[in-house]
Amino acid sequence: MLNSVQAYSKFSDFDISLFRAGKHYKLYEKFGAHELQFNQQIGTYFAVWAPNADAVSVIGNFNGWNRFSHPLLLRWDQSGIWEGFIPQVKNGEIYKYAISTKTGEVLEKGDPFAFQWEEPPLTASVVNTTWYEWKDNDWMTIRHLKNALNVPLAVYEMHLGSWMRNISNPSKFLTYEEIAEKLIPYILEAGFTHVEFMPVMEHPYSPSWGYQITGFYAPTARFGSPQGLMYLIEQLHLNDIGVILDWVPSHFPGDAHGLHKFDGTFLYEHADPKQGYHPDWNSYIFNYGRNEVRSFLISNAIYWLDRYHVDGLRVDAVASMLYLDYSRKEGEWIPNELGGRENLEAVSFLKEFNETVYSEFPDVQTIAEESTAWTGVSSPTFQNGLGFGMKWMMGWMNDTLDYFSGDSLFRRYDHGKITFSTVYAFTENFMLPLSHDEVVHGKKSLVYKMPGDNWQQFANLRALYLYMYTHPGTKLLFMGSEFAQTSEWNFNQSLDWHLMQYEPHIGIFKFIQKLNTIYKSEPALYEVSFRQEGFEWIEYGDAQNSVLVYLRKGHHVDANLLVILNLTPVTHNDYRVGLPASGQWDVILNSDDLEFYGSGVVQDSVLSEPIAWMGHAHSAIIKLPPLGGLVLKRQPNLI
């Protein structure tokens, strides 16, 4: 048997005071399992927070899973930390904590701070390091320019387990390294600026898609080692592609080896189910009022930014955190101290999270998935906002999909749904999401949401994408939607890559390529995307024809783009459009182009006439393609 536990600590008194005050933001440097040398011996230091336990020991293969062999030592300072050094235990060893509770139970728990876990369905933690020799310094030096609010962000949201599988064995996952080899050329070809990974943290239940996390500090072993994920991120950076991670501080599952009742008590969650249990997801809600829990979560956010060089965190289910009555009936929730429904502790936590992230990493983005009308989600905390960099524009997504899924011949009656978003588009820094949630659970794929015959479905989808890319706000598109996957997303299999041999799907992919190219090259689409000055309606009232005409503006007038959408299957050969300036306007994008599987109703350019129309002194007759859109730019030499 290995030598007994030796007294050793990585915690200073100052560390303890910060932890107890909820202000220690790098707990991963202290808690968990760390291989090191002590008393001229190589071994591992273990530290875990279990303030209500009677005893805690480390169990694993090295001691035959005997809970009496290696008991940890309880600190003297009332911090509730159990710690100690075990010689000869090295990286790669699997372990758990055996926690003896005050009620006489013995719980076998994984390490909340483990850097690696066994691959599910196995549930032990693994001693490992986060050391990696990074080679992405060039990206890290300039990424503030790539993540700013005045640059294009076109995000490709993806689930690593179902983007692509092993070709010879479809039931087998690709490794992080294999994903890098296949993903990077694809992203470069498609033209996205960033990828967003659905949660990569260790989770026991694959159908949760990663949102029910047990290993908050460990990338899932399904695809390999922590260093494998670091390699994937590094290679993306080396190819000028940013990386956003989904982050889930809203809840955690009740698995026996996880955080639930960690030391026999409700340690990480509220004891009262009216505050601590999430009915929708059969999971448990973090106690944001407990200082040590706040440190655990904020340290976790900092950890992924620090050790994994990620460029942003998309925070899941923010609405469920903000409201005490979220998805609850009368009598199933407890009002706050002021008698309201706002979760004041969660609000305080989110503000502190954003303040800390932007203080430590001012060149990243935090993005809120927040579906309500909460004010100031993306406003600074000093203006009483929550402090996020951006917010998902869920209202735009719902109205847009509702509009486009309706029969195109009757869209005149729903015209307000497609114009309403500009009423509030500049109240937040919005990201426009067409995410995984819209293509599962019977909602259909995006292309099959569209009405009409096959050609009309693809035409509608191209029009939707053109509207999305020319609407104010950054962009997010879920994997498969870039080539019009026809089936709903299935987390348990690869995307339907075979569709890429068919003309309609090739056309959609080419159109996304073109949209990404124009989005990145035309300043009018991103320079002032979050301010009213970047957008102007030319015509929003033509409900009879379901035609929209608007201007996107940059800092200079010669950067302006005119967007025209005809959202019925009727071609307009002589539609007069008001122009904000005289001269020649060239069509730089036509969604009906034959290259994109369109019908080929083409007009290369128009010359203005001094005829007042739509409130402007100049206008032109333009041919509008069916279920299509045009983007025009004025020739600068004719200004």
NUDREN-534191 format. One record per residue (C-alpha): x, y, z. Coordinates in steps of 0.1 Angstrom, whole numbers, padded with zeros to 4 digits, always signed. Layout:
<atoms>
XYZ;...
</atoms>
This chain:
<atoms>
+0000+0000+0000;+0012+0035-0007;+0024+0058+0020;-0002+0075+0042;-0015+0110+0036;+0009+0137+0045;+0000+0172+0058;+0004+0197+0030;-0015+0227+0017;-0017+0249-0013;-0040+0273+0005;-0026+0304+0022;-0047+0322+0048;-0054+0348+0022;-0067+0321-0002;-0091+0309+0025;-0103+0344+0032;-0110+0351-0005;-0127+0317-0008;-0150+0323+0021;-0158+0358+0009;-0166+0345-0026;-0138+0365-0042;-0113+0337-0051;-0114+0334-0089;-0087+0309-0095;-0097+0281-0072;-0086+0255-0098;-0050+0263-0088;-0058+0251-0053;-0086+0226-0052;-0087+0193-0071;-0058+0169-0077;-0023+0183-0085;+0008+0161-0091;+0038+0177-0074;+0069+0170-0054;+0069+0172-0016;+0095+0159+0009;+0115+0147-0021;+0087+0125-0033;+0065+0127-0064;+0028+0123-0055;-0005+0142-0057;-0020+0168-0035;-0058+0165-0031;-0082+0192-0018;-0119+0192-0016;-0146+0214+0001;-0170+0193+0022;-0177+0214+0053;-0204+0192+0067;-0186+0158+0063;-0175+0137+0092;-0146+0123+0072;-0132+0124+0037;-0107+0100+0021;-0093+0094-0014;-0102+0061-0030;-0089+0046-0062;-0072+0017-0078;-0040+0026-0059;-0056+0016-0026;-0082-0009-0037;-0109+0017-0032;-0105+0014+0005;-0119+0044+0022;-0099+0038+0054;-0065+0039+0037;-0060+0075+0028;-0081+0099+0049;-0076+0136+0041;-0069+0161+0069;-0095+0188+0079;-0081+0223+0080;-0082+0241+0113;-0097+0273+0100;-0134+0264+0097;-0131+0266+0059;-0145+0230+0054;-0115+0221+0033;-0101+0185+0034;-0066+0181+0020;-0034+0162+0020;-0005+0148-0001;-0004+0112-0012;+0031+0100-0024;+0034+0079-0056;-0001+0088-0069;+0006+0103-0103;-0011+0117-0134;-0034+0091-0149;-0046+0077-0116;-0084+0074-0113;-0100+0084-0080;-0130+0095-0061;-0137+0110-0027;-0153+0088+0000;-0173+0113+0021;-0187+0101+0054;-0218+0122+0062;-0232+0132+0096;-0261+0108+0090;-0238+0078+0086;-0239+0075+0049;-0207+0071+0028;-0209+0089-0005;-0185+0082-0034;-0181+0115-0052;-0161+0127-0082;-0139+0157-0078;-0157+0190-0085;-0123+0204-0097;-0110+0174-0116;-0092+0183-0148;-0103+0150-0164;-0129+0123-0158;-0132+0088-0171;-0152+0084-0203;-0189+0078-0195;-0206+0056-0184;-0176+0054-0160;-0177+0081-0133;-0143+0084-0116;-0121+0115-0118;-0086+0113-0133;-0055+0130-0119;-0042+0151-0147;-0026+0185-0156;-0036+0213-0178;-0001+0220-0190;+0002+0227-0227;+0028+0244-0248;+0006+0268-0266;+0015+0282-0301;-0013+0306-0306;+0004+0338-0293;-0002+0357-0326;-0040+0351-0323;-0040+0359-0285;-0022+0392-0293;-0048+0404-0318;-0080+0387-0308;-0093+0419-0293;-0097+0430-0329;-0116+0398-0338;-0140+0399-0308;-0149+0436-0308;-0184+0449-0311;-0176+0467-0344;-0164+0437-0364;-0182+0408-0381;-0190+0378-0359;-0205+0349-0379;-0207+0320-0355;-0210+0283-0364;-0227+0265-0335;-0218+0228-0333;-0221+0197-0312;-0188+0178-0313;-0204+0144-0310;-0227+0147-0340;-0210+0171-0364;-0192+0142-0380;-0185+0106-0370;-0158+0081-0379;-0166+0072-0415;-0157+0035-0412;-0175+0032-0378;-0203+0057-0375;-0209+0048-0339;-0174+0060-0330;-0166+0096-0321;-0139+0115-0338;-0111+0126-0314;-0104+0163-0308;-0074+0160-0331;-0095+0144-0358;-0121+0170-0355;-0094+0197-0359;-0082+0180-0391;-0117+0180-0407;-0134+0210-0391;-0108+0237-0399;-0108+0235-0437;-0145+0233-0436;-0149+0265-0415;-0124+0283-0437;-0143+0272-0468;-0177+0283-0454;-0163+0316-0441;-0174+0317-0405;-0154+0338-0381;-0160+0317-0349;-0172+0283-0338;-0193+0278-0308;-0191+0244-0291;-0222+0232-0272;-0210+0222-0238;-0177+0202-0239;-0176+0198-0201;-0179+0162-0188;-0215+0150-0186;-0228+0115-0179;-0259+0116-0200;-0254+0121-0238;-0291+0130-0245;-0286+0161-0224;-0263+0174-0252;-0238+0184-0226;-0261+0207-0206;-0262+0184-0175;-0226+0187-0163;-0208+0168-0135;-0173+0177-0145;-0173+0215-0147;-0135+0217-0150;-0130+0188-0174;-0135+0185-0212;-0155+0153-0219;-0133+0122-0224;-0156+0111-0252;-0132+0128-0277;-0099+0124-0258;-0077+0143-0233;-0077+0179-0221;-0047+0185-0242;-0066+0172-0272;-0092+0200-0268;-0064+0225-0263;-0049+0213-0296;-0083+0218-0314;-0086+0253-0300;-0050+0261-0308;-0054+0249-0344;-0085+0270-0349;-0067+0300-0336;-0038+0294-0360;-0063+0296-0388;-0078+0328-0376;-0110+0312-0361;-0123+0322-0327;-0138+0297-0302;-0168+0303-0280;-0179+0277-0254;-0214+0271-0240;-0212+0276-0203;-0239+0263-0179;-0239+0280-0144;-0277+0276-0142;-0281+0240-0129;-0265+0206-0125;-0278+0170-0125;-0286+0148-0095;-0262+0120-0104;-0248+0103-0073;-0212+0110-0082;-0219+0147-0089;-0225+0179-0069;-0259+0171-0056;-0259+0168-0018;-0221+0166-0021;-0213+0162+0016;-0246+0148+0026;-0261+0183+0027;-0274+0208+0001;-0240+0223-0004;-0240+0237-0039;-0277+0240-0042;-0306+0254-0021;-0322+0230+0003;-0357+0242-0004;-0369+0227-0038;-0388+0259-0044;-0353+0275-0049;-0330+0246-0055;-0348+0223-0079;-0354+0229-0116;-0387+0212-0126;-0381+0215-0164;-0348+0198-0164;-0350+0176-0133;-0318+0192-0121;-0306+0214-0092;-0301+0252-0091;-0269+0266-0078;-0271+0286-0045;-0259+0320-0058;-0261+0335-0023;-0233+0311-0010;-0200+0328-0014;-0180+0295-0019;-0204+0285-0047;-0199+0319-0064;-0162+0314-0063;-0166+0279-0077;-0186+0292-0107;-0166+0323-0114;-0134+0304-0111;-0148+0279-0136;-0155+0307-0161;-0120+0321-0157;-0105+0285-0160;-0118+0280-0195;-0106+0314-0206;-0072+0310-0189;-0062+0273-0194;-0081+0267-0227;-0076+0301-0244;-0113+0303-0254;-0125+0336-0268;-0160+0338-0254;-0186+0322-0232;-0222+0318-0242;-0241+0316-0209;-0270+0291-0211;-0305+0296-0197;-0299+0331-0182;-0337+0337-0180;-0340+0307-0157;-0315+0323-0133;-0330+0357-0133;-0366+0348-0122;-0375+0329-0091;-0408+0319-0107;-0393+0307-0139;-0414+0277-0151;-0432+0276-0118;-0468+0279-0108;-0482+0301-0080;-0471+0287-0047;-0441+0269-0061;-0416+0297-0056;-0404+0320-0029;-0404+0358-0035;-0372+0378-0029;-0367+0399+0002;-0384+0428-0016;-0414+0406-0024;-0406+0404-0061;-0399+0376-0086;-0363+0386-0094;-0336+0363-0082;-0315+0391-0066;-0286+0367-0057;-0284+0354-0093;-0285+0390-0106;-0256+0399-0083;-0237+0368-0094;-0241+0375-0131;-0229+0410-0126;-0198+0398-0107;-0192+0371-0133;-0191+0396-0161;-0171+0422-0142;-0145+0395-0133;-0143+0381-0168;-0139+0415-0185;-0114+0426-0159;-0092+0395-0164;-0099+0391-0201;-0110+0423-0217;-0106+0409-0252;-0133+0382-0250;-0171+0382-0252;-0198+0369-0229;-0231+0362-0246;-0264+0357-0228;-0291+0333-0239;-0318+0354-0223;-0354+0352-0237;-0373+0378-0217;-0375+0416-0218;-0350+0420-0189;-0335+0455-0193;-0298+0460-0198;-0286+0425-0203;-0257+0438-0224;-0253+0471-0206;-0224+0477-0183;-0229+0470-0146;-0221+0506-0138;-0252+0515-0157;-0271+0489-0137;-0269+0463-0165;-0259+0427-0162;-0226+0434-0181;-0228+0409-0209;-0212+0417-0242;-0241+0404-0263;-0275+0389-0259;-0293+0364-0281;-0322+0381-0300;-0348+0354-0292;-0378+0376-0302;-0363+0381-0336;-0358+0344-0340;-0393+0335-0330;-0410+0361-0351;-0388+0354-0381;-0393+0317-0381;-0430+0322-0375;-0432+0345-0405;-0412+0324-0429;-0430+0292-0420;-0463+0307-0431;-0477+0304-0466;-0459+0330-0487;-0491+0340-0505;-0507+0352-0472;-0476+0369-0456;-0493+0403-0461;-0513+0395-0430;-0481+0388-0409;-0461+0417-0422;-0456+0432-0388;-0438+0401-0376;-0410+0407-0400;-0407+0445-0393;-0412+0446-0355;-0377+0436-0346;-0363+0469-0356;-0384+0486-0329;-0361+0471-0302;-0331+0460-0322;-0309+0486-0307;-0319+0482-0270;-0292+0455-0266;-0261+0443-0284;-0280+0415-0301;-0268+0382-0317;-0293+0367-0342;-0295+0329-0333;-0308+0301-0355;-0296+0275-0330;-0299+0238-0322;-0331+0244-0302;-0349+0253-0335;-0343+0220-0353;-0352+0194-0327;-0382+0179-0308;-0405+0179-0338;-0398+0215-0349;-0384+0203-0383;-0352+0214-0400;-0350+0250-0412;-0355+0241-0448;-0386+0220-0440;-0401+0247-0419;-0404+0267-0452;-0437+0265-0471;-0442+0255-0507;-0427+0230-0531;-0391+0219-0530;-0378+0249-0550;-0398+0274-0529;-0385+0259-0496;-0349+0264-0507;-0357+0299-0521;-0374+0308-0488;-0344+0296-0469;-0320+0317-0489;-0343+0347-0484;-0343+0340-0447;-0305+0338-0446;-0302+0371-0466;-0326+0388-0442;-0306+0374-0412;-0272+0385-0425;-0284+0420-0434;-0304+0426-0402;-0285+0445-0375;-0267+0422-0351;-0241+0394-0351;-0250+0360-0365;-0252+0324-0352;-0261+0294-0374;-0264+0258-0362;-0244+0231-0380;-0262+0215-0409;-0282+0246-0416;-0254+0258-0438;-0263+0231-0464;-0300+0228-0456;-0300+0195-0437;-0335+0181-0442;-0338+0159-0411;-0340+0172-0376;-0307+0173-0357;-0299+0139-0340;-0273+0142-0313;-0265+0105-0318;-0254+0105-0354;-0234+0125-0379;-0249+0153-0400;-0262+0141-0434;-0231+0150-0453;-0243+0130-0483;-0267+0158-0491;-0238+0179-0503;-0238+0161-0536;-0272+0175-0546;-0277+0208-0564;-0302+0225-0539;-0279+0218-0509;-0248+0229-0528;-0266+0261-0537;-0274+0268-0500;-0238+0262-0490;-0225+0285-0517;-0250+0311-0506;-0238+0309-0470;-0202+0312-0483;-0212+0344-0502;-0231+0358-0473;-0201+0353-0450;-0178+0369-0476;-0200+0400-0480;-0207+0402-0442;-0169+0403-0436;-0161+0426-0464;-0188+0452-0462;-0185+0476-0432;-0221+0487-0435;-0231+0453-0421;-0210+0454-0389;-0195+0488-0381;-0225+0503-0363;-0246+0471-0360;-0258+0479-0325;-0269+0515-0331;-0298+0530-0349;-0274+0550-0371;-0265+0517-0389;-0300+0510-0402;-0327+0530-0421;-0361+0518-0435;-0367+0528-0471;-0400+0509-0472;-0415+0488-0444;-0452+0492-0452;-0457+0473-0484;-0475+0444-0468;-0496+0439-0500;-0465+0427-0519;-0445+0415-0488;-0416+0436-0499;-0390+0451-0475;-0365+0478-0485;-0339+0490-0460;-0304+0506-0459;-0275+0493-0439;-0250+0521-0431;-0213+0522-0422;-0192+0551-0410;-0189+0564-0446;-0218+0570-0470;-0201+0551-0498;-0202+0520-0477;-0240+0519-0475;-0259+0489-0488;-0295+0488-0501;-0314+0456-0493;-0346+0446-0510;-0366+0415-0501;-0395+0401-0521;-0410+0375-0498;-0437+0361-0522;-0432+0337-0551;-0443+0365-0576;-0416+0381-0598;-0419+0420-0599;-0404+0431-0632;-0409+0468-0626;-0409+0475-0589;-0399+0511-0582;-0376+0516-0552;-0367+0549-0535;-0329+0555-0534;-0311+0575-0508;-0287+0589-0534;-0284+0593-0571;-0261+0573-0593;-0256+0537-0604;-0264+0510-0579;-0248+0476-0585;-0263+0443-0574;-0236+0426-0553;-0257+0397-0542;-0289+0381-0556;-0303+0351-0537;-0321+0340-0569;-0289+0335-0588;-0286+0302-0606;-0254+0295-0587;-0275+0292-0556;-0302+0271-0571;-0323+0301-0579;-0345+0307-0609;-0321+0332-0625;-0341+0364-0623;-0311+0387-0626;-0305+0424-0627;-0269+0436-0626;-0274+0473-0618;-0298+0502-0619;-0294+0538-0626;-0313+0563-0605;-0340+0587-0619;-0349+0620-0604;-0383+0607-0594;-0393+0610-0558;-0404+0577-0542;-0406+0562-0508;-0396+0595-0492;-0365+0600-0513;-0357+0623-0542;-0343+0595-0564;-0356+0561-0574;-0353+0533-0599;-0372+0505-0615;-0358+0472-0602;-0366+0436-0612;-0374+0417-0580;-0369+0379-0581;-0395+0356-0565;-0389+0346-0529;-0356+0364-0532;-0335+0393-0521;-0310+0417-0535;-0281+0437-0520;-0271+0468-0539;-0241+0491-0535;-0237+0525-0551;-0208+0530-0575;-0185+0555-0557;-0172+0571-0589;-0207+0582-0597;-0214+0599-0564;
</atoms>
